Amino acid sequence: MKETLQAGLKVTRRYDVDKDKTIGHMGDDLRVYATPMMVMDVERTCLELMAEHADEGESSVGARVEIDHMGPTLMNMWIEVRAEVVEVKGPKVVFDVEIHDALEQVGRA
């Protein structure tokens, strides 16, 4: 990774909560954003930030995820993933992440 990857870098990405990102086991009237999809969107956001600071041929994988899914987001709403690099220690990069929908904060990682 380039030296430009350092604590304090921030990124925000917005994603639509379509049917594929919702749970289905409670019926169509109760489709809400699924926790595994939240993890995927957090991973994607952090990876995109890191990619901006990667040398050619470099990439990254998540090694540990701790996430609180704090509220439901209905299908056809959007969510924003707001990620900040809080630590870079060799190859290890630590992020603080908040997930918000149009109404409130619905997650943190």
N, CA, C and O of each residue as an XYZ file, in Angstrom:
436
protein
N       0.834     -1.183      0.000
C       0.000      0.000      0.000
C       0.881      1.250      0.000
O       1.996      1.263      0.521
N       0.343      2.264     -0.591
C       1.050      3.540     -0.641
C       1.001      4.218      0.723
O       0.140      3.915      1.548
N       1.918      5.122      0.945
C       1.953      5.854      2.213
C       0.760      6.789      2.370
O       0.528      7.315      3.459
N       0.011      6.998      1.311
C      -1.174      7.860      1.392
C      -2.307      7.212      2.176
O      -3.243      7.896      2.589
N      -2.235      5.904      2.385
C      -3.259      5.217      3.195
C      -2.913      5.448      4.660
O      -1.977      4.845      5.184
N      -3.663      6.317      5.315
C      -3.373      6.653      6.704
C      -4.644      7.017      7.456
O      -5.687      7.291      6.862
N      -4.528      7.011      8.768
C      -5.669      7.337      9.631
C      -6.232      8.695      9.249
O      -5.502      9.623      8.904
N      -7.552      8.781      9.320
C      -8.239     10.028      9.019
C      -8.904     10.044      7.653
O      -9.775     10.876      7.402
N      -8.508      9.138      6.767
C      -9.167      9.071      5.462
C     -10.608      8.627      5.636
O     -10.901      7.743      6.442
N     -11.510      9.244      4.876
C     -12.936      8.930      4.986
C     -13.527      8.712      3.599
O     -13.047      9.248      2.601
N     -14.583      7.908      3.573
C     -15.332      7.677      2.345
C     -16.795      7.439      2.704
O     -17.100      6.872      3.753
N     -17.690      7.873      1.833
C     -19.117      7.602      1.987
C     -19.628      7.049      0.668
O     -19.368      7.602     -0.400
N     -20.359      5.945      0.763
C     -20.975      5.342     -0.418
C     -22.450      5.101     -0.125
O     -22.826      4.726      0.985
N     -23.275      5.324     -1.140
C     -24.720      5.105     -1.008
C     -25.104      3.888     -1.841
O     -24.656      3.726     -2.976
N     -25.940      3.039     -1.256
C     -26.413      1.830     -1.921
C     -27.926      1.756     -1.803
O     -28.500      2.119     -0.776
N     -28.559      1.285     -2.859
C     -29.999      1.051     -2.830
C     -30.284     -0.301     -2.185
O     -29.564     -1.275     -2.404
N     -31.338     -0.339     -1.394
C     -31.775     -1.592     -0.781
C     -32.865     -2.168     -1.683
O     -34.052     -1.889     -1.516
N     -32.422     -2.982     -2.643
C     -33.376     -3.622     -3.540
C     -33.771     -4.984     -2.966
O     -33.288     -5.385     -1.907
N     -34.633     -5.671     -3.660
C     -35.167     -6.942     -3.161
C     -34.062     -7.954     -2.847
O     -34.162     -8.704     -1.876
N     -33.007     -7.976     -3.671
C     -31.910     -8.923     -3.457
C     -31.134     -8.664     -2.169
O     -30.405     -9.540     -1.704
N     -31.279     -7.488     -1.594
C     -30.560     -7.149     -0.362
C     -31.443     -7.273      0.881
O     -31.070     -6.808      1.958
N     -32.609     -7.898      0.732
C     -33.527     -7.989      1.868
C     -33.762     -9.434      2.285
O     -33.493    -10.374      1.538
N     -34.270     -9.576      3.500
C     -34.711    -10.887      3.977
C     -36.041    -11.215      3.331
O     -36.797    -10.304      2.993
N     -36.348    -12.488      3.149
C     -37.601    -12.865      2.535
C     -38.442    -13.810      3.362
O     -39.582    -14.105      3.002
N     -37.895    -14.289      4.467
C     -38.584    -15.332      5.235
C     -39.801    -14.836      6.023
O     -40.533    -15.641      6.598
N     -40.020    -13.516      6.051
C     -41.189    -12.989      6.767
C     -42.242    -12.455      5.800
O     -43.193    -11.794      6.217
N     -42.072    -12.742      4.504
C     -43.042    -12.297      3.515
C     -42.669    -10.963      2.903
O     -41.849    -10.225      3.450
N     -43.275    -10.656      1.765
C     -42.930     -9.448      1.022
C     -43.254     -8.150      1.762
O     -42.588     -7.139      1.541
N     -44.255     -8.158      2.628
C     -44.601     -6.935      3.357
C     -43.569     -6.552      4.416
O     -43.535     -5.406      4.865
N     -42.740     -7.497      4.810
C     -41.752     -7.245      5.867
C     -40.330     -7.406      5.362
O     -39.453     -7.830      6.115
N     -40.087     -7.078      4.106
C     -38.737     -7.157      3.560
C     -37.913     -5.987      4.085
O     -38.259     -4.825      3.872
N     -36.816     -6.307      4.776
C     -35.889     -5.301      5.283
C     -34.467     -5.709      4.922
O     -34.187     -6.871      4.628
N     -33.589     -4.734      4.953
C     -32.164     -4.892      4.653
C     -31.585     -6.021      5.497
O     -31.711     -6.019      6.721
N     -30.956     -6.976      4.841
C     -30.402     -8.142      5.509
C     -29.005     -7.838      6.060
O     -28.208     -7.158      5.414
N     -28.724     -8.345      7.246
C     -27.430     -8.119      7.878
C     -26.257     -8.590      7.010
O     -25.268     -7.864      6.915
N     -26.315     -9.764      6.373
C     -25.187    -10.144      5.507
C     -24.951     -9.156      4.367
O     -23.815     -8.981      3.927
N     -26.007     -8.513      3.888
C     -25.851     -7.509      2.834
C     -25.208     -6.241      3.389
O     -24.457     -5.562      2.689
N     -25.507     -5.924      4.656
C     -24.853     -4.793      5.303
C     -23.355     -5.054      5.388
O     -22.547     -4.174      5.091
N     -22.990     -6.264      5.796
C     -21.566     -6.619      5.870
C     -20.928     -6.476      4.484
O     -19.834     -5.925      4.361
N     -21.601     -6.967      3.449
C     -21.070     -6.870      2.093
C     -20.861     -5.411      1.684
O     -19.832     -5.076      1.098
N     -21.823     -4.546      1.986
C     -21.697     -3.138      1.606
C     -20.580     -2.446      2.380
O     -19.884     -1.591      1.831
N     -20.402     -2.806      3.652
C     -19.288     -2.261      4.442
C     -17.965     -2.714      3.839
O     -17.062     -1.902      3.639
N     -17.847     -4.012      3.549
C     -16.613     -4.548      2.954
C     -16.305     -3.848      1.632
O     -15.167     -3.448      1.388
N     -17.325     -3.701      0.779
C     -17.129     -3.067     -0.529
C     -16.639     -1.630     -0.367
O     -15.725     -1.202     -1.071
N     -17.238     -0.896      0.546
C     -16.867      0.500      0.759
C     -15.423      0.618      1.229
O     -14.660      1.433      0.709
N     -15.052     -0.191      2.209
C     -13.682     -0.139      2.732
C     -12.671     -0.558      1.670
O     -11.605      0.047      1.558
N     -12.994     -1.578      0.897
C     -12.102     -2.036     -0.163
C     -11.912     -0.959     -1.226
O     -10.800     -0.758     -1.715
N     -12.987     -0.267     -1.584
C     -12.866      0.799     -2.580
C     -11.951      1.916     -2.083
O     -11.155      2.450     -2.854
N     -12.058      2.276     -0.798
C     -11.163      3.294     -0.257
C      -9.724      2.806     -0.318
O      -8.835      3.547     -0.738
N      -9.488      1.571      0.096
C      -8.122      1.045      0.088
C      -7.564      0.948     -1.325
O      -6.374      1.183     -1.535
N      -8.397      0.608     -2.287
C      -7.945      0.462     -3.670
C      -7.368      1.771     -4.219
O      -6.468      1.759     -5.059
N      -7.893      2.887     -3.738
C      -7.383      4.191     -4.176
C      -5.941      4.413     -3.725
O      -5.250      5.279     -4.261
N      -5.487      3.639     -2.748
C      -4.159      3.823     -2.174
C      -3.284      2.584     -2.347
O      -2.244      2.456     -1.701
N      -3.706      1.683     -3.213
C      -2.973      0.436     -3.429
C      -1.976      0.591     -4.565
O      -2.209      1.330     -5.522
N      -0.882     -0.104     -4.444
C       0.057     -0.205     -5.548
C      -0.496     -1.205     -6.552
O      -1.377     -1.999     -6.224
N       0.014     -1.167     -7.760
C      -0.463     -2.076     -8.805
C      -0.342     -3.526     -8.344
O       0.691     -3.948     -7.824
N      -1.423     -4.273     -8.547
C      -1.439     -5.684     -8.183
C      -1.822     -5.955     -6.743
O      -1.967     -7.115     -6.358
N      -1.991     -4.909     -5.930
C      -2.373     -5.091     -4.533
C      -3.883     -5.051     -4.363
O      -4.597     -4.385     -5.113
N      -4.342     -5.773     -3.368
C      -5.737     -5.721     -2.958
C      -5.789     -6.062     -1.475
O      -4.760     -6.082     -0.800
N      -6.965     -6.324     -0.980
C      -7.112     -6.611      0.438
C      -8.334     -7.488      0.657
O      -9.225     -7.558     -0.190
N      -8.362     -8.145      1.785
C      -9.534     -8.904      2.218
C      -9.819     -8.542      3.666
O      -8.911     -8.203      4.425
N     -11.084     -8.619      4.037
C     -11.459     -8.391      5.423
C     -11.034     -9.580      6.272
O     -11.190    -10.730      5.861
N     -10.503     -9.308      7.441
C     -10.052    -10.380      8.322
C     -10.919    -10.498      9.574
O     -10.957    -11.550     10.212
N     -11.603     -9.432      9.918
C     -12.448     -9.442     11.118
C     -13.547     -8.416     10.936
O     -13.284     -7.274     10.560
N     -14.777     -8.823     11.203
C     -15.910     -7.916     11.123
C     -16.724     -8.051     12.399
O     -17.110     -9.151     12.795
N     -16.975     -6.930     13.026
C     -17.894     -6.883     14.168
C     -18.912     -5.815     13.823
O     -18.566     -4.647     13.651
N     -20.174     -6.221     13.723
C     -21.186     -5.286     13.234
C     -22.417     -5.310     14.127
O     -22.850     -6.371     14.576
N     -22.970     -4.146     14.379
C     -24.247     -4.012     15.069
C     -25.257     -3.540     14.045
O     -25.114     -2.459     13.474
N     -26.277     -4.349     13.811
C     -27.377     -3.961     12.917
C     -28.490     -3.482     13.845
O     -29.181     -4.287     14.468
N     -28.654     -2.160     13.932
C     -29.423     -1.542     15.003
C     -30.852     -1.169     14.635
O     -31.624     -0.773     15.509
N     -31.221     -1.285     13.371
C     -32.576     -0.910     12.998
C     -32.895     -1.363     11.590
O     -31.990     -1.575     10.783
N     -34.185     -1.515     11.285
C     -34.579     -1.994      9.962
C     -34.576     -0.878      8.920
O     -34.915      0.271      9.206
N     -34.188     -1.249      7.720
C     -34.299     -0.366      6.559
C     -35.174     -1.092      5.549
O     -34.873     -2.217      5.151
N     -36.246     -0.453      5.142
C     -37.199     -1.090      4.242
C     -36.657     -1.203      2.821
O     -35.809     -0.420      2.394
N     -37.170     -2.196      2.104
C     -36.840     -2.355      0.703
C     -37.192     -1.071     -0.046
O     -38.186     -0.414      0.263
N     -36.388     -0.732     -1.008
C     -36.508      0.455     -1.866
C     -36.039      1.745     -1.199
O     -36.177      2.822     -1.778
N     -35.486      1.651      0.010
C     -34.816      2.799      0.609
C     -33.347      2.726      0.204
O     -32.947      1.819     -0.526
N     -32.556      3.661      0.667
C     -31.114      3.626      0.454
C     -30.425      3.617      1.799
O     -31.007      3.984      2.820
N     -29.173      3.190      1.783
C     -28.325      3.307      2.976
C     -27.024      3.983      2.556
O     -26.616      3.910      1.397
N     -26.387      4.637      3.510
C     -25.051      5.194      3.298
C     -24.090      4.517      4.257
O     -24.367      4.377      5.448
N     -22.963      4.103      3.717
C     -21.886      3.550      4.519
C     -20.826      4.634      4.626
O     -20.291      5.094      3.617
N     -20.526      5.039      5.853
C     -19.522      6.079      6.122
C     -18.365      5.421      6.855
O     -18.496      5.024      8.013
N     -17.240      5.309      6.178
C     -16.084      4.605      6.732
C     -14.918      5.563      6.932
O     -14.675      6.452      6.116
N     -14.202      5.363      8.036
C     -13.007      6.150      8.326
C     -11.882      5.212      8.746
O     -12.078      4.316      9.567
N     -10.707      5.430      8.175
C      -9.520      4.682      8.589
C      -9.090      5.239      9.944
O      -8.853      6.438     10.084
N      -8.993      4.360     10.939
C      -8.569      4.810     12.269
C      -7.176      4.301     12.644
O      -6.558      4.810     13.578
N      -6.682      3.291     11.911
C      -5.347      2.774     12.215
C      -4.790      2.057     10.988
O      -5.485      1.291     10.321
N      -3.514      2.329     10.711
C      -2.772      1.584      9.699
C      -1.513      1.099     10.388
O      -0.684      1.891     10.837
N      -1.384     -0.223     10.462
C      -0.242     -0.825     11.158
C       0.291     -1.942     10.276
O      -0.186     -3.075     10.338
N       1.293     -1.614      9.447
C       1.774     -2.580      8.471
C       0.651     -2.892      7.498
O       0.034     -1.981      6.945
N       0.381     -4.180      7.282
C      -0.691     -4.540      6.350
C      -2.089     -4.452      6.965
O      -3.086     -4.602      6.258
N      -2.167     -4.213      8.266
C      -3.458     -4.171      8.957
C      -4.035     -2.755      8.903
O      -3.367     -1.782      9.251
N      -5.293     -2.663      8.457
C      -6.006     -1.390      8.388
C      -7.306     -1.548      9.164
O      -8.072     -2.479      8.919
N      -7.554     -0.631     10.105
C      -8.749     -0.683     10.942
C      -9.655      0.485     10.564
O      -9.202      1.619     10.404
N     -10.939      0.183     10.426
C     -11.946      1.175     10.059
C     -12.975      1.315     11.169
O     -13.280      0.348     11.866
N     -13.509      2.521     11.332
C     -14.764      2.763     12.049
C     -15.801      3.046     10.981
O     -15.557      3.827     10.062
N     -16.958      2.412     11.102
C     -17.977      2.529     10.067
C     -19.333      2.799     10.704
O     -19.686      2.200     11.720
N     -20.079      3.701     10.100
C     -21.477      3.930     10.453
C     -22.322      3.687      9.214
O     -21.921      4.017      8.098
N     -23.497      3.106      9.425
C     -24.444      2.877      8.343
C     -25.717      3.641      8.700
O     -26.273      3.480      9.786
N     -26.168      4.481      7.756
C     -27.356      5.300      7.965
C     -28.329      5.063      6.825
O     -27.925      4.811      5.690
N     -29.624      5.148      7.138
C     -30.617      5.232      6.070
C     -31.190      6.647      6.108
O     -30.634      7.518      6.777
N     -32.276      6.883      5.412
C     -32.842      8.234      5.344
C     -33.368      8.717      6.690
O     -33.549      9.918      6.889
N     -33.616      7.785      7.622
C     -34.221      8.151      8.899
C     -33.269      8.210     10.069
O     -33.398      9.071     10.940
N     -32.287      7.277     10.097
C     -31.451      7.176     11.296
C     -30.229      6.304     11.037
O     -30.076      5.711      9.969
N     -29.360      6.246     12.054
C     -28.241      5.316     11.994
C     -28.802      3.908     12.222
O     -29.523      3.667     13.191
N     -28.465      2.991     11.325
C     -29.001      1.623     11.422
C     -27.911      0.583     11.659
O     -28.209     -0.597     11.844
N     -26.660      1.012     11.655
C     -25.584      0.055     11.901
C     -24.285      0.737     12.215
O     -24.093      1.928     11.971
N     -23.379     -0.078     12.776
C     -21.996      0.378     13.016
C     -21.095     -0.845     12.997
O     -21.481     -1.956     13.357
N     -19.891     -0.580     12.563
C     -18.901     -1.659     12.497
C     -17.558     -1.117     12.939
O     -16.573     -1.855     12.963
